[in-house]
Amino acid sequence: MRVGHRSARLAALGLAGLLLMPSAWAAPALKVIDDLGRTVQLSAPASRIVTLAPHATELLFEIGAGAQLVAVERNSDHPPQARALPTLSAWPRPDPERLLALAPDLVVLWGAGDVQPLARRLETLGITVFVSTPRSFAAIADTLERLGVLTGTGPRADRIATTLRARIADLRAQHAQRARVPVFVQVWSRPLMTLSDRDLIGDALAACGARNVFGGLAQASAEVDPEAVLQRAPRLIIGFDADAGRERWERLGVLAPQGTVAYVQGDRVLQRPVARALDALEALCTEIARAR
């Protein structure tokens, strides 16, 4: 009996000890590092999310967290369900009062420009902020995984990220040993605008064995002269504006078959760091191979 009483007493003391240590029973914190190197932590998966970047809206739907969105940036147009959600404007700055009225437990910001003051301001209002600026397919996969942690959709997010990494690795392997094709990226024709390699397009073209002739520009986009374009001797022009984007080059007589430059209409999704951009990239790689 003494042994039994002693065991019961020890068991009771052990239970009491655990009750005095809440951390032993508390759920582990959900913690990730965002694209500004900031630690983002939640005590439970986010259930009321506001996205202030279209790519974040799409990635959250992709991993199965669409039902947790309560508002999205006004340019969020994919998937179609996103268009039914309340919208906010991210520029020049989101309205703090509207954000607070939505009672979000997570806000996802686009990290271009000086977003640090905005992130700090929102956090002083008690809003958890994740800053997202994926600029490569590897970064898209990483973002999927981190959003999966914050939204409780980790297994699905991890599967999608793993598939994305495998597909981009396969694409790179296919084109790694081929001659690099010089490409002019025409994001707009009036005025003539191009993109540097700062964002997703540079990684996309490299995967296909192509080289952006203005890839080294310091800024994300810039206005350029047609003469400067032709001096860099592109073999292919990728136009992301309307079909009218090829008219200038037709007038100049540089497009095949009269000229030596091919022209292809680019899919705008390649300007958005999302998983489906890889589908558009695979099609673009075929056009680059033809220009080679």
One Martini backbone bead per residue (centre of mass of N, CA, C, O) as a GRO file, in nm:
protein
  292
    1MET     BB    1   0.057   0.063  -0.020
    2ARG     BB    2   0.291   0.257  -0.005
    3VAL     BB    3   0.373   0.235  -0.293
    4GLY     BB    4   0.106   0.330  -0.411
    5HIS     BB    5   0.100   0.607  -0.271
    6ARG     BB    6   0.365   0.709  -0.388
    7SER     BB    7   0.290   0.695  -0.687
    8ALA     BB    8   0.048   0.882  -0.669
    9ARG     BB    9   0.204   1.126  -0.565
   10LEU     BB   10   0.403   1.155  -0.799
   11ALA     BB   11   0.190   1.189  -1.015
   12ALA     BB   12   0.064   1.445  -0.896
   13LEU     BB   13   0.324   1.614  -0.901
   14GLY     BB   14   0.370   1.594  -1.205
   15LEU     BB   15   0.106   1.729  -1.290
   16ALA     BB   16   0.150   1.992  -1.138
   17GLY     BB   17   0.410   2.072  -1.282
   18LEU     BB   18   0.282   2.098  -1.563
   19LEU     BB   19   0.068   2.314  -1.480
   20LEU     BB   20   0.311   2.522  -1.408
   21MET     BB   21   0.386   2.466  -1.732
   22PRO     BB   22   0.252   2.596  -2.006
   23SER     BB   23   0.465   2.526  -2.232
   24ALA     BB   24   0.403   2.216  -2.233
   25TRP     BB   25   0.100   2.277  -2.375
   26ALA     BB   26   0.171   2.462  -2.580
   27ALA     BB   27   0.174   2.562  -2.881
   28PRO     BB   28   0.375   2.597  -3.123
   29ALA     BB   29   0.525   2.822  -3.293
   30LEU     BB   30   0.491   3.012  -3.589
   31LYS     BB   31   0.799   3.028  -3.781
   32VAL     BB   32   0.947   3.284  -3.992
   33ILE     BB   33   1.123   3.421  -4.271
   34ASP     BB   34   1.137   3.691  -4.448
   35ASP     BB   35   1.248   3.904  -4.722
   36LEU     BB   36   1.381   4.098  -4.475
   37GLY     BB   37   1.468   3.908  -4.221
   38ARG     BB   38   1.211   3.866  -4.060
   39THR     BB   39   1.036   3.769  -3.787
   40VAL     BB   40   0.752   3.549  -3.810
   41GLN     BB   41   0.476   3.517  -3.569
   42LEU     BB   42   0.251   3.257  -3.459
   43SER     BB   43   0.018   3.077  -3.251
   44ALA     BB   44  -0.162   3.041  -3.514
   45PRO     BB   45  -0.322   2.997  -3.778
   46ALA     BB   46  -0.424   3.189  -4.015
   47SER     BB   47  -0.775   3.327  -4.064
   48ARG     BB   48  -0.701   3.647  -4.136
   49ILE     BB   49  -0.625   3.759  -4.457
   50VAL     BB   50  -0.411   4.008  -4.611
   51THR     BB   51  -0.340   4.109  -4.943
   52LEU     BB   52  -0.077   4.336  -5.101
   53ALA     BB   53  -0.044   4.104  -5.336
   54PRO     BB   54  -0.116   3.913  -5.605
   55HIS     BB   55   0.079   3.672  -5.560
   56ALA     BB   56  -0.020   3.603  -5.273
   57THR     BB   57  -0.303   3.529  -5.342
   58GLU     BB   58  -0.234   3.293  -5.532
   59LEU     BB   59  -0.062   3.121  -5.335
   60LEU     BB   60  -0.286   3.076  -5.123
   61PHE     BB   61  -0.473   2.923  -5.309
   62GLU     BB   62  -0.272   2.700  -5.392
   63ILE     BB   63  -0.249   2.591  -5.073
   64GLY     BB   64  -0.557   2.629  -4.945
   65ALA     BB   65  -0.606   2.954  -4.821
   66GLY     BB   66  -0.852   3.117  -4.943
   67ALA     BB   67  -1.064   3.110  -4.698
   68GLN     BB   68  -0.861   3.315  -4.522
   69LEU     BB   69  -0.951   3.547  -4.691
   70VAL     BB   70  -1.068   3.905  -4.656
   71ALA     BB   71  -0.848   4.051  -4.847
   72VAL     BB   72  -0.732   4.226  -5.150
   73GLU     BB   73  -0.564   4.329  -5.393
   74ARG     BB   74  -0.703   4.487  -5.670
   75ASN     BB   75  -0.509   4.300  -5.879
   76SER     BB   76  -0.652   4.039  -5.799
   77ASP     BB   77  -0.720   3.783  -6.073
   78HIS     BB   78  -0.603   3.515  -5.925
   79PRO     BB   79  -0.830   3.346  -5.904
   80PRO     BB   80  -1.159   3.404  -5.958
   81GLN     BB   81  -1.228   3.412  -5.645
   82ALA     BB   82  -1.068   3.679  -5.584
   83ARG     BB   83  -1.286   3.882  -5.714
   84ALA     BB   84  -1.498   3.845  -5.460
   85LEU     BB   85  -1.321   4.011  -5.287
   86PRO     BB   86  -1.218   4.237  -5.103
   87THR     BB   87  -1.052   4.554  -5.159
   88LEU     BB   88  -0.719   4.695  -5.183
   89SER     BB   89  -0.478   4.949  -5.169
   90ALA     BB   90  -0.120   4.968  -5.181
   91TRP     BB   91  -0.132   5.245  -5.338
   92PRO     BB   92   0.076   5.419  -5.168
   93ARG     BB   93  -0.119   5.331  -4.921
   94PRO     BB   94  -0.268   5.173  -4.694
   95ASP     BB   95  -0.551   5.171  -4.497
   96PRO     BB   96  -0.542   5.133  -4.164
   97GLU     BB   97  -0.847   5.135  -4.091
   98ARG     BB   98  -0.934   4.909  -4.284
   99LEU     BB   99  -0.751   4.696  -4.170
  100LEU     BB  100  -0.858   4.694  -3.879
  101ALA     BB  101  -1.157   4.625  -3.957
  102LEU     BB  102  -1.064   4.325  -4.057
  103ALA     BB  103  -0.896   4.172  -3.844
  104PRO     BB  104  -0.606   4.071  -3.893
  105ASP     BB  105  -0.345   3.810  -3.850
  106LEU     BB  106  -0.247   3.873  -4.160
  107VAL     BB  107  -0.002   4.047  -4.367
  108VAL     BB  108   0.081   4.075  -4.714
  109LEU     BB  109   0.372   4.212  -4.858
  110TRP     BB  110   0.529   4.393  -5.085
  111GLY     BB  111   0.897   4.447  -5.108
  112ALA     BB  112   0.907   4.687  -5.273
  113GLY     BB  113   1.101   4.904  -5.170
  114ASP     BB  114   1.020   5.097  -4.880
  115VAL     BB  115   0.861   4.879  -4.645
  116GLN     BB  116   0.945   4.905  -4.350
  117PRO     BB  117   0.765   5.135  -4.233
  118LEU     BB  118   0.498   4.987  -4.286
  119ALA     BB  119   0.551   4.736  -4.120
  120ARG     BB  120   0.591   4.885  -3.852
  121ARG     BB  121   0.319   5.029  -3.841
  122LEU     BB  122   0.140   4.774  -3.838
  123GLU     BB  123   0.271   4.650  -3.581
  124THR     BB  124   0.178   4.884  -3.387
  125LEU     BB  125  -0.132   4.779  -3.450
  126GLY     BB  126  -0.110   4.447  -3.425
  127ILE     BB  127   0.012   4.347  -3.706
  128THR     BB  128   0.100   4.084  -3.890
  129VAL     BB  129   0.398   4.066  -4.106
  130PHE     BB  130   0.459   3.963  -4.449
  131VAL     BB  131   0.737   3.981  -4.663
  132SER     BB  132   0.717   3.965  -5.033
  133THR     BB  133   1.004   3.889  -5.284
  134PRO     BB  134   1.001   3.699  -5.537
  135ARG     BB  135   1.289   3.642  -5.794
  136SER     BB  136   1.235   3.328  -5.819
  137PHE     BB  137   1.161   2.998  -5.828
  138ALA     BB  138   1.290   2.931  -5.559
  139ALA     BB  139   1.135   3.159  -5.403
  140ILE     BB  140   0.855   3.050  -5.450
  141ALA     BB  141   0.892   2.787  -5.299
  142ASP     BB  142   0.963   2.916  -5.027
  143THR     BB  143   0.698   3.076  -4.997
  144LEU     BB  144   0.505   2.840  -4.987
  145GLU     BB  145   0.621   2.717  -4.727
  146ARG     BB  146   0.581   2.964  -4.536
  147LEU     BB  147   0.276   2.994  -4.581
  148GLY     BB  148   0.212   2.711  -4.478
  149VAL     BB  149   0.290   2.764  -4.185
  150LEU     BB  150   0.094   3.021  -4.135
  151THR     BB  151  -0.182   2.840  -4.245
  152GLY     BB  152  -0.178   2.513  -4.212
  153THR     BB  153  -0.059   2.406  -4.528
  154GLY     BB  154   0.213   2.249  -4.547
  155PRO     BB  155   0.187   1.983  -4.712
  156ARG     BB  156   0.086   2.115  -4.973
  157ALA     BB  157   0.308   2.326  -5.008
  158ASP     BB  158   0.544   2.122  -5.021
  159ARG     BB  159   0.454   1.972  -5.276
  160ILE     BB  160   0.456   2.212  -5.469
  161ALA     BB  161   0.751   2.296  -5.423
  162THR     BB  162   0.883   2.031  -5.514
  163THR     BB  163   0.771   2.033  -5.803
  164LEU     BB  164   0.889   2.304  -5.889
  165ARG     BB  165   1.188   2.233  -5.853
  166ALA     BB  166   1.194   1.995  -6.051
  167ARG     BB  167   1.104   2.150  -6.309
  168ILE     BB  168   1.330   2.367  -6.315
  169ALA     BB  169   1.567   2.170  -6.319
  170ASP     BB  170   1.491   2.034  -6.586
  171LEU     BB  171   1.500   2.288  -6.761
  172ARG     BB  172   1.796   2.361  -6.711
  173ALA     BB  173   1.918   2.095  -6.816
  174GLN     BB  174   1.818   2.121  -7.114
  175HIS     BB  175   1.979   2.430  -7.149
  176ALA     BB  176   2.276   2.448  -7.035
  177GLN     BB  177   2.448   2.368  -7.325
  178ARG     BB  178   2.336   2.608  -7.471
  179ALA     BB  179   2.312   2.867  -7.651
  180ARG     BB  180   2.274   3.195  -7.593
  181VAL     BB  181   1.994   3.403  -7.624
  182PRO     BB  182   1.928   3.709  -7.732
  183VAL     BB  183   1.700   3.928  -7.543
  184PHE     BB  184   1.409   4.131  -7.575
  185VAL     BB  185   1.220   4.304  -7.326
  186GLN     BB  186   0.880   4.404  -7.388
  187VAL     BB  187   0.658   4.572  -7.176
  188TRP     BB  188   0.652   4.834  -7.370
  189SER     BB  189   0.592   5.063  -7.658
  190ARG     BB  190   0.437   5.338  -7.522
  191PRO     BB  191   0.688   5.344  -7.430
  192LEU     BB  192   0.990   5.195  -7.447
  193MET     BB  193   1.005   4.902  -7.243
  194THR     BB  194   1.201   4.740  -6.989
  195LEU     BB  195   1.369   4.465  -6.826
  196SER     BB  196   1.533   4.339  -6.584
  197ASP     BB  197   1.687   4.086  -6.364
  198ARG     BB  198   1.559   4.140  -6.077
  199ASP     BB  199   1.337   3.958  -6.146
  200LEU     BB  200   1.188   3.681  -6.283
  201ILE     BB  201   1.285   3.703  -6.585
  202GLY     BB  202   1.585   3.629  -6.551
  203ASP     BB  203   1.539   3.338  -6.450
  204ALA     BB  204   1.372   3.243  -6.689
  205LEU     BB  205   1.579   3.285  -6.919
  206ALA     BB  206   1.808   3.115  -6.800
  207ALA     BB  207   1.651   2.842  -6.810
  208CYS     BB  208   1.640   2.871  -7.148
  209GLY     BB  209   1.912   2.998  -7.258
  210ALA     BB  210   1.903   3.314  -7.201
  211ARG     BB  211   1.957   3.678  -7.273
  212ASN     BB  212   1.929   3.981  -7.136
  213VAL     BB  213   2.025   4.282  -7.285
  214PHE     BB  214   1.904   4.446  -7.002
  215GLY     BB  215   1.977   4.293  -6.727
  216GLY     BB  216   2.194   4.516  -6.589
  217LEU     BB  217   2.005   4.698  -6.477
  218ALA     BB  218   1.935   4.864  -6.184
  219GLN     BB  219   1.650   4.866  -6.259
  220ALA     BB  220   1.353   4.711  -6.326
  221SER     BB  221   1.289   4.957  -6.525
  222ALA     BB  222   1.305   5.099  -6.872
  223GLU     BB  223   1.376   5.335  -7.101
  224VAL     BB  224   1.425   5.287  -7.457
  225ASP     BB  225   1.589   5.270  -7.755
  226PRO     BB  226   1.580   5.121  -8.055
  227GLU     BB  227   1.883   5.150  -8.115
  228ALA     BB  228   1.981   5.011  -7.856
  229VAL     BB  229   1.858   4.742  -7.919
  230LEU     BB  230   2.001   4.682  -8.196
  231GLN     BB  231   2.295   4.700  -8.082
  232ARG     BB  232   2.233   4.419  -7.908
  233ALA     BB  233   2.135   4.189  -8.093
  234PRO     BB  234   1.868   4.042  -8.101
  235ARG     BB  235   1.686   3.731  -8.169
  236LEU     BB  236   1.458   3.817  -7.954
  237ILE     BB  237   1.119   3.930  -7.900
  238ILE     BB  238   0.938   4.007  -7.599
  239GLY     BB  239   0.593   4.076  -7.580
  240PHE     BB  240   0.370   4.219  -7.317
  241ASP     BB  241   0.194   4.358  -7.493
  242ALA     BB  242   0.027   4.419  -7.738
  243ASP     BB  243   0.030   4.346  -8.073
  244ALA     BB  244   0.143   4.639  -8.135
  245GLY     BB  245   0.446   4.580  -8.042
  246ARG     BB  246   0.549   4.497  -8.350
  247GLU     BB  247   0.531   4.746  -8.543
  248ARG     BB  248   0.806   4.885  -8.522
  249TRP     BB  249   0.972   4.634  -8.630
  250GLU     BB  250   0.833   4.618  -8.902
  251ARG     BB  251   0.911   4.902  -9.003
  252LEU     BB  252   1.228   4.835  -8.967
  253GLY     BB  253   1.279   4.530  -9.080
  254VAL     BB  254   1.370   4.301  -8.841
  255LEU     BB  255   1.169   4.091  -8.897
  256ALA     BB  256   1.074   3.796  -8.958
  257PRO     BB  257   1.181   3.720  -9.278
  258GLN     BB  258   1.337   3.984  -9.352
  259GLY     BB  259   1.472   3.946  -9.093
  260THR     BB  260   1.647   3.825  -8.776
  261VAL     BB  261   1.396   3.872  -8.586
  262ALA     BB  262   1.209   3.748  -8.342
  263TYR     BB  263   0.855   3.719  -8.239
  264VAL     BB  264   0.687   3.715  -7.912
  265GLN     BB  265   0.422   3.650  -7.708
  266GLY     BB  266   0.390   3.718  -7.385
  267ASP     BB  267   0.321   3.606  -7.070
  268ARG     BB  268   0.222   3.789  -6.796
  269VAL     BB  269   0.285   3.576  -6.570
  270LEU     BB  270   0.606   3.627  -6.585
  271GLN     BB  271   0.557   3.892  -6.385
  272ARG     BB  272   0.462   3.668  -6.175
  273PRO     BB  273   0.537   3.507  -5.863
  274VAL     BB  274   0.424   3.201  -5.968
  275ALA     BB  275   0.365   2.876  -6.040
  276ARG     BB  276   0.229   2.916  -6.336
  277ALA     BB  277   0.481   3.043  -6.476
  278LEU     BB  278   0.606   2.769  -6.568
  279ASP     BB  279   0.418   2.712  -6.803
  280ALA     BB  280   0.502   2.964  -6.968
  281LEU     BB  281   0.805   2.896  -6.977
  282GLU     BB  282   0.796   2.635  -7.142
  283ALA     BB  283   0.687   2.780  -7.395
  284LEU     BB  284   0.920   2.986  -7.424
  285CYS     BB  285   1.153   2.785  -7.466
  286THR     BB  286   1.060   2.702  -7.747
  287GLU     BB  287   1.103   2.983  -7.880
  288ILE     BB  288   1.403   3.008  -7.812
  289ALA     BB  289   1.495   2.757  -7.966
  290ARG     BB  290   1.412   2.864  -8.246
  291ALA     BB  291   1.604   3.121  -8.234
  292ARG     BB  292   1.875   2.946  -8.217
   0.00000   0.00000   0.00000
